[in-house]
Amino acid sequence: MTAPAEDLVCSRKGCRAAATRAVLWRNPKIHDESRQKVWLACDEHESFLQEYLAKRSFPVRTCAVEAIPPDAG
Ligand SMILES: [Zn+2]
């Protein structure tokens, strides 16, 4: 990740806050285990997005935006 943090915006609908966290997840029905989807999150919405996915029983974890795996997307 070489882009400045200011260019990363929270994935929560309607939120324009700078993203500081990444939510890494996959849907086991359509993604194999090597795939990781990334949603960006501001401090406020990290838990919202994580819980949204966890409720669907999707594997989910979070990390700092600086720590997003290069193969995730
Ligand atoms: Zn947000």
N, CA, C, O and the ligand as a Tripos MOL2 file, in Angstrom:
@<TRIPOS>MOLECULE
protein
  293   291    74     0     0
PROTEIN
NO_CHARGES

@<TRIPOS>ATOM
      1 N           0.8530   -1.2120    0.0000 N.3       1 MET1
      2 CA          0.0000    0.0000    0.0000 C.3       1 MET1
      3 C           0.8790    1.2500    0.0000 C.2       1 MET1
      4 O           1.4990    1.5750    1.0130 O.2       1 MET1
      5 N           0.9320    1.9370   -1.1150 N.am      2 THR2
      6 CA          1.7400    3.1500   -1.1550 C.3       2 THR2
      7 C           0.8790    4.4080   -1.1400 C.2       2 THR2
      8 O           1.3880    5.5060   -0.9180 O.2       2 THR2
      9 N          -0.4180    4.2540   -1.3750 N.am      3 ALA3
     10 CA         -1.2960    5.4260   -1.3920 C.3       3 ALA3
     11 C          -1.4070    6.0240    0.0060 C.2       3 ALA3
     12 O          -1.4400    5.2960    0.9980 O.2       3 ALA3
     13 N          -1.4620    7.3390    0.0790 N.am      4 PRO4
     14 CA         -1.6390    7.9550    1.4060 C.3       4 PRO4
     15 C          -2.9850    7.5950    1.9960 C.2       4 PRO4
     16 O          -3.9580    7.3980    1.2680 O.2       4 PRO4
     17 N          -3.0400    7.5090    3.3000 N.am      5 ALA5
     18 CA         -4.2470    7.0750    3.9820 C.3       5 ALA5
     19 C          -5.4480    7.9500    3.6430 C.2       5 ALA5
     20 O          -6.5880    7.4890    3.7010 O.2       5 ALA5
     21 N          -5.2060    9.1870    3.2950 N.am      6 GLU6
     22 CA         -6.3140   10.1110    3.0140 C.3       6 GLU6
     23 C          -7.1410    9.6620    1.8120 C.2       6 GLU6
     24 O          -8.3060   10.0380    1.6810 O.2       6 GLU6
     25 N          -6.5400    8.8590    0.9340 N.am      7 ASP7
     26 CA         -7.2460    8.4040   -0.2550 C.3       7 ASP7
     27 C          -8.1250    7.1870    0.0160 C.2       7 ASP7
     28 O          -8.9080    6.7910   -0.8480 O.2       7 ASP7
     29 N          -8.0120    6.5970    1.1800 N.am      8 LEU8
     30 CA         -8.7790    5.4090    1.5160 C.3       8 LEU8
     31 C         -10.0050    5.8330    2.3050 C.2       8 LEU8
     32 O          -9.9070    6.4440    3.3690 O.2       8 LEU8
     33 N         -11.1700    5.4920    1.7500 N.am      9 VAL9
     34 CA        -12.4250    5.9320    2.3500 C.3       9 VAL9
     35 C         -13.1930    4.7220    2.8530 C.2       9 VAL9
     36 O         -13.1920    3.6610    2.2280 O.2       9 VAL9
     37 N         -13.8330    4.8940    3.9660 N.am     10 CYS10
     38 CA        -14.6590    3.8590    4.5930 C.3      10 CYS10
     39 C         -15.6660    3.2670    3.6000 C.2      10 CYS10
     40 O         -16.2570    4.0000    2.8070 O.2      10 CYS10
     41 N         -15.8620    1.9440    3.6430 N.am     11 SER11
     42 CA        -16.7910    1.2560    2.7360 C.3      11 SER11
     43 C         -18.2510    1.3400    3.1680 C.2      11 SER11
     44 O         -19.1500    1.0090    2.3950 O.2      11 SER11
     45 N         -18.4860    1.7790    4.3890 N.am     12 ARG12
     46 CA        -19.8640    1.8950    4.8760 C.3      12 ARG12
     47 C         -20.6160    2.8850    4.0040 C.2      12 ARG12
     48 O         -20.1350    3.9870    3.7420 O.2      12 ARG12
     49 N         -21.8170    2.4790    3.5500 N.am     13 LYS13
     50 CA        -22.6040    3.3300    2.6670 C.3      13 LYS13
     51 C         -22.8380    4.6990    3.3000 C.2      13 LYS13
     52 O         -23.2950    4.7990    4.4390 O.2      13 LYS13
     53 N         -22.5230    5.7360    2.5560 N.am     14 GLY14
     54 CA        -22.7700    7.0870    3.0300 C.3      14 GLY14
     55 C         -21.6790    7.6650    3.9020 C.2      14 GLY14
     56 O         -21.7290    8.8420    4.2590 O.2      14 GLY14
     57 N         -20.6920    6.8540    4.2510 N.am     15 CYS15
     58 CA        -19.6050    7.3450    5.1040 C.3      15 CYS15
     59 C         -18.4460    7.7850    4.2310 C.2      15 CYS15
     60 O         -17.9980    7.0360    3.3620 O.2      15 CYS15
     61 N         -17.9640    8.9840    4.4550 N.am     16 ARG16
     62 CA        -16.8370    9.5020    3.6730 C.3      16 ARG16
     63 C         -15.5910    9.6630    4.5380 C.2      16 ARG16
     64 O         -14.6400   10.3400    4.1500 O.2      16 ARG16
     65 N         -15.6030    9.0420    5.7010 N.am     17 ALA17
     66 CA        -14.4660    9.1660    6.6140 C.3      17 ALA17
     67 C         -13.2630    8.4030    6.0790 C.2      17 ALA17
     68 O         -13.4080    7.4230    5.3480 O.2      17 ALA17
     69 N         -12.0940    8.8570    6.4450 N.am     18 ALA18
     70 CA        -10.8660    8.1620    6.0600 C.3      18 ALA18
     71 C         -10.8260    6.7930    6.7140 C.2      18 ALA18
     72 O         -11.1280    6.6370    7.8980 O.2      18 ALA18
     73 N         -10.4450    5.8060    5.9150 N.am     19 ALA19
     74 CA        -10.3610    4.4470    6.4430 C.3      19 ALA19
     75 C          -9.0450    4.2490    7.1870 C.2      19 ALA19
     76 O          -7.9770    4.6260    6.7050 O.2      19 ALA19
     77 N          -9.1430    3.6660    8.3420 N.am     20 THR20
     78 CA         -7.9510    3.3420    9.1260 C.3      20 THR20
     79 C          -7.8130    1.8350    9.2970 C.2      20 THR20
     80 O          -6.7410    1.3350    9.6360 O.2      20 THR20
     81 N          -8.9090    1.1170    9.0600 N.am     21 ARG21
     82 CA         -8.9490   -0.3300    9.2760 C.3      21 ARG21
     83 C          -9.4370   -1.0240    8.0130 C.2      21 ARG21
     84 O         -10.1480   -0.4320    7.2010 O.2      21 ARG21
     85 N          -9.0500   -2.2730    7.8570 N.am     22 ALA22
     86 CA         -9.5260   -3.0980    6.7560 C.3      22 ALA22
     87 C         -10.2400   -4.3140    7.3290 C.2      22 ALA22
     88 O          -9.7760   -4.9350    8.2850 O.2      22 ALA22
     89 N         -11.3810   -4.6410    6.7240 N.am     23 VAL23
     90 CA        -12.1330   -5.8370    7.0940 C.3      23 VAL23
     91 C         -11.9140   -6.8590    5.9850 C.2      23 VAL23
     92 O         -12.3110   -6.6400    4.8410 O.2      23 VAL23
     93 N         -11.2890   -7.9620    6.3270 N.am     24 LEU24
     94 CA        -10.9700   -9.0140    5.3540 C.3      24 LEU24
     95 C         -11.9580  -10.1510    5.5370 C.2      24 LEU24
     96 O         -12.1410  -10.6580    6.6440 O.2      24 LEU24
     97 N         -12.5960  -10.5490    4.4390 N.am     25 TRP25
     98 CA        -13.6530  -11.5490    4.5570 C.3      25 TRP25
     99 C         -13.7750  -12.3180    3.2540 C.2      25 TRP25
    100 O         -13.1980  -11.9470    2.2330 O.2      25 TRP25
    101 N         -14.5430  -13.4020    3.3160 N.am     26 ARG26
    102 CA        -14.9280  -14.1070    2.0930 C.3      26 ARG26
    103 C         -16.2670  -14.7860    2.3250 C.2      26 ARG26
    104 O         -16.6670  -15.0530    3.4580 O.2      26 ARG26
    105 N         -16.9440  -15.0550    1.2200 N.am     27 ASN27
    106 CA        -18.1880  -15.8090    1.2600 C.3      27 ASN27
    107 C         -17.8500  -17.2420    0.8630 C.2      27 ASN27
    108 O         -17.5170  -17.4990   -0.2940 O.2      27 ASN27
    109 N         -17.9310  -18.1830    1.8140 N.am     28 PRO28
    110 CA        -17.5120  -19.5600    1.5140 C.3      28 PRO28
    111 C         -18.2880  -20.1920    0.3580 C.2      28 PRO28
    112 O         -17.8130  -21.1530   -0.2460 O.2      28 PRO28
    113 N         -19.4670  -19.6690    0.0450 N.am     29 LYS29
    114 CA        -20.2620  -20.2410   -1.0450 C.3      29 LYS29
    115 C         -19.7310  -19.8520   -2.4180 C.2      29 LYS29
    116 O         -19.9270  -20.5860   -3.3870 O.2      29 LYS29
    117 N         -19.0660  -18.7170   -2.5120 N.am     30 ILE30
    118 CA        -18.6000  -18.2570   -3.8320 C.3      30 ILE30
    119 C         -17.0950  -18.0230   -3.9030 C.2      30 ILE30
    120 O         -16.5440  -17.9090   -4.9980 O.2      30 ILE30
    121 N         -16.4280  -17.9510   -2.7700 N.am     31 HIS31
    122 CA        -14.9820  -17.7170   -2.7750 C.3      31 HIS31
    123 C         -14.2790  -18.9390   -2.1870 C.2      31 HIS31
    124 O         -14.6920  -19.4600   -1.1510 O.2      31 HIS31
    125 N         -13.2210  -19.3910   -2.8500 N.am     32 ASP32
    126 CA        -12.4500  -20.4630   -2.2280 C.3      32 ASP32
    127 C         -11.5510  -19.8600   -1.1450 C.2      32 ASP32
    128 O         -11.5200  -18.6460   -0.9430 O.2      32 ASP32
    129 N         -10.8230  -20.7390   -0.4570 N.am     33 GLU33
    130 CA        -10.1170  -20.2860    0.7390 C.3      33 GLU33
    131 C          -8.9530  -19.3460    0.4520 C.2      33 GLU33
    132 O          -8.4460  -18.6870    1.3600 O.2      33 GLU33
    133 N          -8.5300  -19.2830   -0.8100 N.am     34 SER34
    134 CA         -7.4090  -18.4020   -1.1230 C.3      34 SER34
    135 C          -7.8610  -16.9620   -1.3850 C.2      34 SER34
    136 O          -7.0440  -16.0430   -1.4340 O.2      34 SER34
    137 N          -9.1760  -16.7820   -1.5530 N.am     35 ARG35
    138 CA         -9.6860  -15.4370   -1.8390 C.3      35 ARG35
    139 C          -9.9230  -14.6550   -0.5620 C.2      35 ARG35
    140 O         -10.3640  -15.2060    0.4470 O.2      35 ARG35
    141 N          -9.6280  -13.3670   -0.6160 N.am     36 GLN36
    142 CA         -9.9990  -12.4850    0.4890 C.3      36 GLN36
    143 C         -10.5540  -11.1960   -0.0870 C.2      36 GLN36
    144 O          -9.9090  -10.5330   -0.9000 O.2      36 GLN36
    145 N         -11.7520  -10.8510    0.3410 N.am     37 LYS37
    146 CA        -12.3350   -9.5790   -0.0480 C.3      37 LYS37
    147 C         -11.9430   -8.5470    1.0020 C.2      37 LYS37
    148 O         -11.7210   -8.8790    2.1670 O.2      37 LYS37
    149 N         -11.8630   -7.3050    0.5770 N.am     38 VAL38
    150 CA        -11.4780   -6.2430    1.5080 C.3      38 VAL38
    151 C         -12.5300   -5.1430    1.5090 C.2      38 VAL38
    152 O         -12.8960   -4.6150    0.4590 O.2      38 VAL38
    153 N         -13.0000   -4.8130    2.6770 N.am     39 TRP39
    154 CA        -13.7610   -3.5860    2.8820 C.3      39 TRP39
    155 C         -12.9060   -2.6780    3.7380 C.2      39 TRP39
    156 O         -12.2390   -3.1230    4.6720 O.2      39 TRP39
    157 N         -12.9360   -1.4020    3.4060 N.am     40 LEU40
    158 CA        -12.2210   -0.4390    4.2300 C.3      40 LEU40
    159 C         -13.1740    0.1330    5.2600 C.2      40 LEU40
    160 O         -14.3740    0.2560    5.0110 O.2      40 LEU40
    161 N         -12.6360    0.4790    6.4120 N.am     41 ALA41
    162 CA        -13.4940    0.9850    7.4860 C.3      41 ALA41
    163 C         -12.8070    2.0960    8.2480 C.2      41 ALA41
    164 O         -11.5980    2.0660    8.4760 O.2      41 ALA41
    165 N         -13.6080    3.0800    8.6390 N.am     42 CYS42
    166 CA        -13.1120    4.0810    9.5810 C.3      42 CYS42
    167 C         -13.2100    3.4840   10.9910 C.2      42 CYS42
    168 O         -13.7770    2.4080   11.1780 O.2      42 CYS42
    169 N         -12.6660    4.1780   11.9560 N.am     43 ASP43
    170 CA        -12.6940    3.6720   13.3340 C.3      43 ASP43
    171 C         -14.1230    3.3610   13.7810 C.2      43 ASP43
    172 O         -14.3770    2.3720   14.4690 O.2      43 ASP43
    173 N         -15.0510    4.2340   13.3710 N.am     44 GLU44
    174 CA        -16.4350    4.1070   13.8270 C.3      44 GLU44
    175 C         -17.1310    2.8790   13.2560 C.2      44 GLU44
    176 O         -17.9510    2.2620   13.9360 O.2      44 GLU44
    177 N         -16.8150    2.5150   12.0170 N.am     45 HIS45
    178 CA        -17.5760    1.4680   11.3350 C.3      45 HIS45
    179 C         -16.8720    0.1170   11.2630 C.2      45 HIS45
    180 O         -17.4320   -0.8310   10.7120 O.2      45 HIS45
    181 N         -15.6790    0.0050   11.7940 N.am     46 GLU46
    182 CA        -14.9890   -1.2890   11.7770 C.3      46 GLU46
    183 C         -15.8670   -2.3880   12.3820 C.2      46 GLU46
    184 O         -16.0480   -3.4450   11.7790 O.2      46 GLU46
    185 N         -16.4010   -2.1370   13.5590 N.am     47 SER47
    186 CA        -17.1910   -3.1760   14.2270 C.3      47 SER47
    187 C         -18.5140   -3.4060   13.4970 C.2      47 SER47
    188 O         -18.9940   -4.5390   13.4450 O.2      47 SER47
    189 N         -19.1120   -2.3580   12.9350 N.am     48 PHE48
    190 CA        -20.3620   -2.5210   12.1870 C.3      48 PHE48
    191 C         -20.1640   -3.4780   11.0160 C.2      48 PHE48
    192 O         -20.9390   -4.4170   10.8310 O.2      48 PHE48
    193 N         -19.1240   -3.2300   10.2320 N.am     49 LEU49
    194 CA        -18.8910   -4.0580    9.0540 C.3      49 LEU49
    195 C         -18.4990   -5.4780    9.4510 C.2      49 LEU49
    196 O         -18.9200   -6.4430    8.8130 O.2      49 LEU49
    197 N         -17.7020   -5.6030   10.4910 N.am     50 GLN50
    198 CA        -17.2880   -6.9270   10.9470 C.3      50 GLN50
    199 C         -18.5030   -7.7310   11.4110 C.2      50 GLN50
    200 O         -18.6380   -8.9100   11.0810 O.2      50 GLN50
    201 N         -19.3750   -7.0940   12.1690 N.am     51 GLU51
    202 CA        -20.5560   -7.8010   12.6690 C.3      51 GLU51
    203 C         -21.5300   -8.1460   11.5420 C.2      51 GLU51
    204 O         -22.1730   -9.1960   11.5710 O.2      51 GLU51
    205 N         -21.6360   -7.2580   10.5520 N.am     52 TYR52
    206 CA        -22.4990   -7.5000    9.3990 C.3      52 TYR52
    207 C         -22.1030   -8.8200    8.7210 C.2      52 TYR52
    208 O         -22.9630   -9.6210    8.3550 O.2      52 TYR52
    209 N         -20.8090   -9.0300    8.5610 N.am     53 LEU53
    210 CA        -20.3170  -10.2520    7.9160 C.3      53 LEU53
    211 C         -20.3820  -11.4460    8.8580 C.2      53 LEU53
    212 O         -20.7380  -12.5490    8.4450 O.2      53 LEU53
    213 N         -20.0420  -11.2270   10.1060 N.am     54 ALA54
    214 CA        -20.0520  -12.3270   11.0750 C.3      54 ALA54
    215 C         -21.4600  -12.9030   11.2340 C.2      54 ALA54
    216 O         -21.6250  -14.1070   11.4290 O.2      54 ALA54
    217 N         -22.4740  -12.0340   11.1470 N.am     55 LYS55
    218 CA        -23.8620  -12.4880   11.2530 C.3      55 LYS55
    219 C         -24.2370  -13.4300   10.1250 C.2      55 LYS55
    220 O         -25.1250  -14.2700   10.2750 O.2      55 LYS55
    221 N         -23.5560  -13.2900    8.9890 N.am     56 ARG56
    222 CA        -23.8050  -14.1800    7.8490 C.3      56 ARG56
    223 C         -22.9030  -15.4120    7.8870 C.2      56 ARG56
    224 O         -22.8630  -16.1980    6.9400 O.2      56 ARG56
    225 N         -22.1950  -15.5630    8.9770 N.am     57 SER57
    226 CA        -21.2870  -16.7040    9.1580 C.3      57 SER57
    227 C         -20.1520  -16.7150    8.1460 C.2      57 SER57
    228 O         -19.6210  -17.7750    7.8140 O.2      57 SER57
    229 N         -19.7770  -15.5300    7.6520 N.am     58 PHE58
    230 CA        -18.6170  -15.4390    6.7840 C.3      58 PHE58
    231 C         -17.3640  -15.3550    7.6400 C.2      58 PHE58
    232 O         -17.3700  -14.6930    8.6780 O.2      58 PHE58
    233 N         -16.2900  -16.0170    7.2200 N.am     59 PRO59
    234 CA        -15.0130  -15.8160    7.9150 C.3      59 PRO59
    235 C         -14.6000  -14.3460    7.7760 C.2      59 PRO59
    236 O         -14.5830  -13.8110    6.6680 O.2      59 PRO59
    237 N         -14.2750  -13.7090    8.8660 N.am     60 VAL60
    238 CA        -13.9430  -12.2870    8.8320 C.3      60 VAL60
    239 C         -12.8840  -11.9770    9.8760 C.2      60 VAL60
    240 O         -12.8880  -12.5270   10.9770 O.2      60 VAL60
    241 N         -11.9650  -11.0720    9.4990 N.am     61 ARG61
    242 CA        -11.0140  -10.5450   10.4620 C.3      61 ARG61
    243 C         -10.7060   -9.1130   10.0560 C.2      61 ARG61
    244 O         -11.0410   -8.6950    8.9480 O.2      61 ARG61
    245 N         -10.0870   -8.3790   10.9220 N.am     62 THR62
    246 CA         -9.7420   -7.0030   10.5970 C.3      62 THR62
    247 C          -8.2450   -6.7950   10.7890 C.2      62 THR62
    248 O          -7.5850   -7.5250   11.5290 O.2      62 THR62
    249 N          -7.7280   -5.7780   10.1010 N.am     63 CYS63
    250 CA         -6.3310   -5.4050   10.2810 C.3      63 CYS63
    251 C          -6.2150   -3.9170    9.9780 C.2      63 CYS63
    252 O          -7.1710   -3.2920    9.5180 O.2      63 CYS63
    253 N          -5.0540   -3.3620   10.2370 N.am     64 ALA64
    254 CA         -4.7990   -1.9670    9.8660 C.3      64 ALA64
    255 C          -4.7090   -1.8570    8.3480 C.2      64 ALA64
    256 O          -4.2990   -2.8020    7.6750 O.2      64 ALA64
    257 N          -5.0960   -0.6950    7.8100 N.am     65 VAL65
    258 CA         -5.0240   -0.5290    6.3450 C.3      65 VAL65
    259 C          -3.6030   -0.7490    5.8350 C.2      65 VAL65
    260 O          -3.4110   -1.1990    4.7050 O.2      65 VAL65
    261 N          -2.6080   -0.4350    6.6590 N.am     66 GLU66
    262 CA         -1.2150   -0.6270    6.2460 C.3      66 GLU66
    263 C          -0.8600   -2.1090    6.1300 C.2      66 GLU66
    264 O           0.1450   -2.4630    5.5140 O.2      66 GLU66
    265 N          -1.6900   -2.9750    6.7240 N.am     67 ALA67
    266 CA         -1.3690   -4.4010    6.8060 C.3      67 ALA67
    267 C          -2.2310   -5.2550    5.8850 C.2      67 ALA67
    268 O          -2.2660   -6.4760    6.0320 O.2      67 ALA67
    269 N          -2.9370   -4.6200    4.9200 N.am     68 ILE68
    270 CA         -3.7530   -5.4070    3.9910 C.3      68 ILE68
    271 C          -2.8440   -6.3230    3.1670 C.2      68 ILE68
    272 O          -1.8680   -5.8590    2.5770 O.2      68 ILE68
    273 N          -3.1630   -7.6260    3.1250 N.am     69 PRO69
    274 CA         -2.3180   -8.5340    2.3240 C.3      69 PRO69
    275 C          -2.3490   -8.1220    0.8550 C.2      69 PRO69
    276 O          -3.4020   -7.7370    0.3460 O.2      69 PRO69
    277 N          -1.2020   -8.1960    0.1640 N.am     70 PRO70
    278 CA         -1.1340   -7.7480   -1.2310 C.3      70 PRO70
    279 C          -2.0520   -8.5180   -2.1780 C.2      70 PRO70
    280 O          -2.4290   -8.0010   -3.2300 O.2      70 PRO70
    281 N          -2.4110   -9.7420   -1.8170 N.am     71 ASP71
    282 CA         -3.2630  -10.5400   -2.7030 C.3      71 ASP71
    283 C          -4.7430  -10.3770   -2.3930 C.2      71 ASP71
    284 O          -5.5740  -11.0200   -3.0340 O.2      71 ASP71
    285 N          -5.0870   -9.5470   -1.4400 N.am     72 ALA72
    286 CA         -6.4950   -9.3480   -1.1020 C.3      72 ALA72
    287 C          -7.1180   -8.3050   -2.0250 C.2      72 ALA72
    288 O          -6.4390   -7.3930   -2.4970 O.2      72 ALA72
    289 N          -8.4120   -8.4480   -2.2750 N.am     73 GLY73
    290 CA         -9.0680   -7.4460   -3.1060 C.3      73 GLY73
    291 C         -10.4940   -7.7870   -3.3840 C.2      73 GLY73
    292 O         -11.1850   -7.0370   -4.0740 O.2      73 GLY73
    293 ZN        -17.1850    4.8770    8.2880 Zn       74 ZN74
@<TRIPOS>BOND
     1     1     2 1
     2     2     3 1
     3     3     4 2
     4     3     5 am
     5     5     6 1
     6     6     7 1
     7     7     8 2
     8     7     9 am
     9     9    10 1
    10    10    11 1
    11    11    12 2
    12    11    13 am
    13    13    14 1
    14    14    15 1
    15    15    16 2
    16    15    17 am
    17    17    18 1
    18    18    19 1
    19    19    20 2
    20    19    21 am
    21    21    22 1
    22    22    23 1
    23    23    24 2
    24    23    25 am
    25    25    26 1
    26    26    27 1
    27    27    28 2
    28    27    29 am
    29    29    30 1
    30    30    31 1
    31    31    32 2
    32    31    33 am
    33    33    34 1
    34    34    35 1
    35    35    36 2
    36    35    37 am
    37    37    38 1
    38    38    39 1
    39    39    40 2
    40    39    41 am
    41    41    42 1
    42    42    43 1
    43    43    44 2
    44    43    45 am
    45    45    46 1
    46    46    47 1
    47    47    48 2
    48    47    49 am
    49    49    50 1
    50    50    51 1
    51    51    52 2
    52    51    53 am
    53    53    54 1
    54    54    55 1
    55    55    56 2
    56    55    57 am
    57    57    58 1
    58    58    59 1
    59    59    60 2
    60    59    61 am
    61    61    62 1
    62    62    63 1
    63    63    64 2
    64    63    65 am
    65    65    66 1
    66    66    67 1
    67    67    68 2
    68    67    69 am
    69    69    70 1
    70    70    71 1
    71    71    72 2
    72    71    73 am
    73    73    74 1
    74    74    75 1
    75    75    76 2
    76    75    77 am
    77    77    78 1
    78    78    79 1
    79    79    80 2
    80    79    81 am
    81    81    82 1
    82    82    83 1
    83    83    84 2
    84    83    85 am
    85    85    86 1
    86    86    87 1
    87    87    88 2
    88    87    89 am
    89    89    90 1
    90    90    91 1
    91    91    92 2
    92    91    93 am
    93    93    94 1
    94    94    95 1
    95    95    96 2
    96    95    97 am
    97    97    98 1
    98    98    99 1
    99    99   100 2
   100    99   101 am
   101   101   102 1
   102   102   103 1
   103   103   104 2
   104   103   105 am
   105   105   106 1
   106   106   107 1
   107   107   108 2
   108   107   109 am
   109   109   110 1
   110   110   111 1
   111   111   112 2
   112   111   113 am
   113   113   114 1
   114   114   115 1
   115   115   116 2
   116   115   117 am
   117   117   118 1
   118   118   119 1
   119   119   120 2
   120   119   121 am
   121   121   122 1
   122   122   123 1
   123   123   124 2
   124   123   125 am
   125   125   126 1
   126   126   127 1
   127   127   128 2
   128   127   129 am
   129   129   130 1
   130   130   131 1
   131   131   132 2
   132   131   133 am
   133   133   134 1
   134   134   135 1
   135   135   136 2
   136   135   137 am
   137   137   138 1
   138   138   139 1
   139   139   140 2
   140   139   141 am
   141   141   142 1
   142   142   143 1
   143   143   144 2
   144   143   145 am
   145   145   146 1
   146   146   147 1
   147   147   148 2
   148   147   149 am
   149   149   150 1
   150   150   151 1
   151   151   152 2
   152   151   153 am
   153   153   154 1
   154   154   155 1
   155   155   156 2
   156   155   157 am
   157   157   158 1
   158   158   159 1
   159   159   160 2
   160   159   161 am
   161   161   162 1
   162   162   163 1
   163   163   164 2
   164   163   165 am
   165   165   166 1
   166   166   167 1
   167   167   168 2
   168   167   169 am
   169   169   170 1
   170   170   171 1
   171   171   172 2
   172   171   173 am
   173   173   174 1
   174   174   175 1
   175   175   176 2
   176   175   177 am
   177   177   178 1
   178   178   179 1
   179   179   180 2
   180   179   181 am
   181   181   182 1
   182   182   183 1
   183   183   184 2
   184   183   185 am
   185   185   186 1
   186   186   187 1
   187   187   188 2
   188   187   189 am
   189   189   190 1
   190   190   191 1
   191   191   192 2
   192   191   193 am
   193   193   194 1
   194   194   195 1
   195   195   196 2
   196   195   197 am
   197   197   198 1
   198   198   199 1
   199   199   200 2
   200   199   201 am
   201   201   202 1
   202   202   203 1
   203   203   204 2
   204   203   205 am
   205   205   206 1
   206   206   207 1
   207   207   208 2
   208   207   209 am
   209   209   210 1
   210   210   211 1
   211   211   212 2
   212   211   213 am
   213   213   214 1
   214   214   215 1
   215   215   216 2
   216   215   217 am
   217   217   218 1
   218   218   219 1
   219   219   220 2
   220   219   221 am
   221   221   222 1
   222   222   223 1
   223   223   224 2
   224   223   225 am
   225   225   226 1
   226   226   227 1
   227   227   228 2
   228   227   229 am
   229   229   230 1
   230   230   231 1
   231   231   232 2
   232   231   233 am
   233   233   234 1
   234   234   235 1
   235   235   236 2
   236   235   237 am
   237   237   238 1
   238   238   239 1
   239   239   240 2
   240   239   241 am
   241   241   242 1
   242   242   243 1
   243   243   244 2
   244   243   245 am
   245   245   246 1
   246   246   247 1
   247   247   248 2
   248   247   249 am
   249   249   250 1
   250   250   251 1
   251   251   252 2
   252   251   253 am
   253   253   254 1
   254   254   255 1
   255   255   256 2
   256   255   257 am
   257   257   258 1
   258   258   259 1
   259   259   260 2
   260   259   261 am
   261   261   262 1
   262   262   263 1
   263   263   264 2
   264   263   265 am
   265   265   266 1
   266   266   267 1
   267   267   268 2
   268   267   269 am
   269   269   270 1
   270   270   271 1
   271   271   272 2
   272   271   273 am
   273   273   274 1
   274   274   275 1
   275   275   276 2
   276   275   277 am
   277   277   278 1
   278   278   279 1
   279   279   280 2
   280   279   281 am
   281   281   282 1
   282   282   283 1
   283   283   284 2
   284   283   285 am
   285   285   286 1
   286   286   287 1
   287   287   288 2
   288   287   289 am
   289   289   290 1
   290   290   291 1
   291   291   292 2
@<TRIPOS>SUBSTRUCTURE
     1 MET1         2 RESIDUE 1 A MET
     2 THR2         6 RESIDUE 1 A THR
     3 ALA3        10 RESIDUE 1 A ALA
     4 PRO4        14 RESIDUE 1 A PRO
     5 ALA5        18 RESIDUE 1 A ALA
     6 GLU6        22 RESIDUE 1 A GLU
     7 ASP7        26 RESIDUE 1 A ASP
     8 LEU8        30 RESIDUE 1 A LEU
     9 VAL9        34 RESIDUE 1 A VAL
    10 CYS10       38 RESIDUE 1 A CYS
    11 SER11       42 RESIDUE 1 A SER
    12 ARG12       46 RESIDUE 1 A ARG
    13 LYS13       50 RESIDUE 1 A LYS
    14 GLY14       54 RESIDUE 1 A GLY
    15 CYS15       58 RESIDUE 1 A CYS
    16 ARG16       62 RESIDUE 1 A ARG
    17 ALA17       66 RESIDUE 1 A ALA
    18 ALA18       70 RESIDUE 1 A ALA
    19 ALA19       74 RESIDUE 1 A ALA
    20 THR20       78 RESIDUE 1 A THR
    21 ARG21       82 RESIDUE 1 A ARG
    22 ALA22       86 RESIDUE 1 A ALA
    23 VAL23       90 RESIDUE 1 A VAL
    24 LEU24       94 RESIDUE 1 A LEU
    25 TRP25       98 RESIDUE 1 A TRP
    26 ARG26      102 RESIDUE 1 A ARG
    27 ASN27      106 RESIDUE 1 A ASN
    28 PRO28      110 RESIDUE 1 A PRO
    29 LYS29      114 RESIDUE 1 A LYS
    30 ILE30      118 RESIDUE 1 A ILE
    31 HIS31      122 RESIDUE 1 A HIS
    32 ASP32      126 RESIDUE 1 A ASP
    33 GLU33      130 RESIDUE 1 A GLU
    34 SER34      134 RESIDUE 1 A SER
    35 ARG35      138 RESIDUE 1 A ARG
    36 GLN36      142 RESIDUE 1 A GLN
    37 LYS37      146 RESIDUE 1 A LYS
    38 VAL38      150 RESIDUE 1 A VAL
    39 TRP39      154 RESIDUE 1 A TRP
    40 LEU40      158 RESIDUE 1 A LEU
    41 ALA41      162 RESIDUE 1 A ALA
    42 CYS42      166 RESIDUE 1 A CYS
    43 ASP43      170 RESIDUE 1 A ASP
    44 GLU44      174 RESIDUE 1 A GLU
    45 HIS45      178 RESIDUE 1 A HIS
    46 GLU46      182 RESIDUE 1 A GLU
    47 SER47      186 RESIDUE 1 A SER
    48 PHE48      190 RESIDUE 1 A PHE
    49 LEU49      194 RESIDUE 1 A LEU
    50 GLN50      198 RESIDUE 1 A GLN
    51 GLU51      202 RESIDUE 1 A GLU
    52 TYR52      206 RESIDUE 1 A TYR
    53 LEU53      210 RESIDUE 1 A LEU
    54 ALA54      214 RESIDUE 1 A ALA
    55 LYS55      218 RESIDUE 1 A LYS
    56 ARG56      222 RESIDUE 1 A ARG
    57 SER57      226 RESIDUE 1 A SER
    58 PHE58      230 RESIDUE 1 A PHE
    59 PRO59      234 RESIDUE 1 A PRO
    60 VAL60      238 RESIDUE 1 A VAL
    61 ARG61      242 RESIDUE 1 A ARG
    62 THR62      246 RESIDUE 1 A THR
    63 CYS63      250 RESIDUE 1 A CYS
    64 ALA64      254 RESIDUE 1 A ALA
    65 VAL65      258 RESIDUE 1 A VAL
    66 GLU66      262 RESIDUE 1 A GLU
    67 ALA67      266 RESIDUE 1 A ALA
    68 ILE68      270 RESIDUE 1 A ILE
    69 PRO69      274 RESIDUE 1 A PRO
    70 PRO70      278 RESIDUE 1 A PRO
    71 ASP71      282 RESIDUE 1 A ASP
    72 ALA72      286 RESIDUE 1 A ALA
    73 GLY73      290 RESIDUE 1 A GLY
    74 ZN74       293 GROUP 0 **** ****
